[in-house]
Amino acid sequence: MIRKLPPIFFIAFSLAISSSSAIASDDIAIIQQDTLDVPKNLAMGIKHQSYDFASIEKSDAKLAMDYTQIKLPLGKFNFMNSFFVPTLSMEKTAFRFEDVNQDNQEAYTLKTQFMFVTPTDDKWTRIIQLTPSLHSDLDVIDEDAFSLMGLAIWRYQSTAVSAWTMGVGFNRLFGEYKPIPLVSYQYQASEGLQLDLGFPITKAEYRWQSDWSTYASVAPLGGNWRYETAEHEKLNISYTSWLAAVGVRYQLKPKLWATLELGQSFARQLNLDDDNTNGQGDELEVANTPVLMLSFGFHP
């Protein structure tokens, strides 16, 4: 049974819009950007993805999904030789089923992210991120619904136009809570053209005008959430996939971007009876499907 979106989502979005003047500065940017440098990742705002219905193996069932994220940074604070950026993030993933005796499910991820950035010298920067989080349909709140996610990475500025990033992250991105390696090579090929080659994300973005930017990317998408069935049984939903996408951004005001993205999901797997401790449950393959994404917010 589909539930209404919690009021905290609407509160957070209102705060995000009302705080636009404060976040428009360079305070939350780790690295200063020139006029035609590509925008960084979404730092504050809202993002929504919509997946069309796709068939599930071994059945006549079909699955569609919607994903919404709201991010709200709480400022920047100096801490010894580092600076500290806390951020609230709220995500909703809705699973909708057709032609099967399975209730629709809404899963939420509530995160409080604490990021510590420490420049160690002219070339090296250390980033430590701790993220206490809740993964649940909000009916099941137990110890398995909580996790301490995070990452530890080191960035090495090898030349004026290139940098290496290496580290490890702990999250539920691949359907269960486990460590994943992080490595990427960033290269400023020309003015406005940036390449990020690595794992788990690869992206090429070209800012061809001051207010316009286009990109292509490949990245994983997934998670693991606790939920309660109609029979009041407490289980886990596990979902994993990859997304290949192209997108276009338009800058409405300095650092305030609207983004439209079209993509194709692939290598999709769904487990509605996942047990993280015993590895029980059946992983079902879900057919590839188009994905539409819209976002609005501040990119440093």
PyMOL commands that set and color helices and strands:
alter all, ss='L'
color gray80, all
select helices_A, chain A and resi 7-18+20-23+143-145
alter helices_A, ss='H'
color red, helices_A
select strands_A, chain A and resi 44-55+62-73+77-79+82-98+105-119+124-136+146-159+162-171+178-190+193-199+202-209+212-228+234-253+256-274+284-286+289-298
alter strands_A, ss='S'
color yellow, strands_A
deselect
rebuild
show_as cartoon
